[in-house]
Amino acid sequence: MIKKKEKSEVAKVLEMSAFYMMNKKYDKAVEVLKSALVQSPDDADLNYNLGLNCEIMNKTEEAIEMYQKALATNPSHKHAMEHLAKLTEIK
C-alpha cells in the first residue's frame, strides 16, 4: 500500500509526465517515470504511463511489459487492458 506522502509524489510525477507527453518530450517523460518506479515499482499508474510513452515511441515490447506490470498490480486497470489488447493483436 502506498503511503499518503508517496501517493502525492506519484501524483506529481504523473502530472509532470503528462506535461512532457503533451509537449512531445517522450524521452523526458520516460526518464521521470522510470525514476519514480525505483521508489514505487508496483504503482499501476506509473507503469501504465511508462507503457503509454513506450508505445508512442514504438517500443512495443517494453510497452507490453509495462501494461502487464500495471495489470499485475491492478487487474481492473481499464486503459492498460485496452492498450495491451491492441498491442498483442498487432504483434
Secondary structure, DSSP 8 states (H G I E B T S, - for coil): ---HHHHHHHHHHHHHHHHHHHTT-HHHHHHHHHHHHHH-TT-HHHHHHHHHHHHHTT-HHHHHHHHHHHHHH-TT-HHHHHHHHHHHHH-
